[in-house]
Amino acid sequence: MANDKMLAQMRDKPGFIAALDQSGGSTPGALRQYGIAESDYNGDAEMFRLIHEMRVRIISAPAFTGEKVIGAILFEATMDGEAQGKPVPAFLWEDRGVVPFLKVDKGLEDEADGVRLMKPMPTLDTLLERAVKAGIFGTKMRSTIEHASSSGIASIAAQQFAIGAQIAGHGLVPILEPEVSIKAADKAKAESILRDELMKGLDALPASHNVMIKLTIPDTPDFYKPLIDHPRVVRVVALSGGYTRSDACARLAKNHGMIASFSRALINDLTKSMSDDEFNTTLAASIDEIWKASVQKS
């Protein structure tokens, strides 16, 4: 089964995950970074067409293969789109050897008790059914921690695990993403509270449920090693969280067993005006740098 091969790749293969899941709110910024101003398109349909073209250019590049990029997180519209005449998930796995994931959250609630919970997802089961049919391996959902609030972080972890259980019920592997803001004045304390809450949730999981966890790179190297070593955890991956690529890679290289799942830090040097050779060379250099930080630890 492809899922067995995908699970083995995500559990054991050296490499990192590309986060190509910018949603409606973050898409204009991603396009601006790529060199497409908001005045260059009209309406959401054209905006999503342009971001899809950018993503297809990325995943079709020679360096974007399972040799170093072991997984890719997709936005819903990208899952439904095509690359070189194939559905994107099939193209990624069959042609590139990259495991496809799907972003499923619908954005964040306003901050309360130091955190921002995920908005309700009333159509999640329908989306997960479509994802299974499309050949998706797992999902990703993000909430954020702004301050070291014990009760707030407990609510973040509880929501992540509850929805993770719903996702696992469809045979998919959820990536839990409780992001600690790098701007939090009490970031280290928040990370300590979060680690404890995640360990509680992991210890309560049934043996049949596996999860992945996506976290901000901790202030203390190897701080999340207990999570990495937990039997219910397939992989712990790192978000770049606003750090530059060089800073994120330097921090990541100090965390053994933690691999990257970068978005902006992966693609921020790419522009639409580049020739294919320039684009491919620039992306390959970015992939190499992130791969090294994920695999070659200091």
Secondary structure, DSSP 4 states (H G I P E B T S, - for coil): -HHHHHHHHHHH-S-EEEEE---TTTHHHHHHHHT--GGG--HHHHHHHHHHHHHHHHHTSTT-STTTEEEEEE-HHHHHSEETTEEHHHIIIIII--EEEEE----BPPPBTTEEPBPP-TTHHHHHHHHHHHT--EEEEEEEE-S--HHHHHHHHHHHHHHHHHHHTTT-EEEEEEEEPTT-TTHHHHHHHHHHHHHHHHHTS-TT--EEEEEEPPSSTTTTHHHHT-TTEEEEEEE-TT--HHHHHHHHTTSTTEEEEESHHHHTT--TTS-HHHHHHHHHHHHHHHHHHHHS--
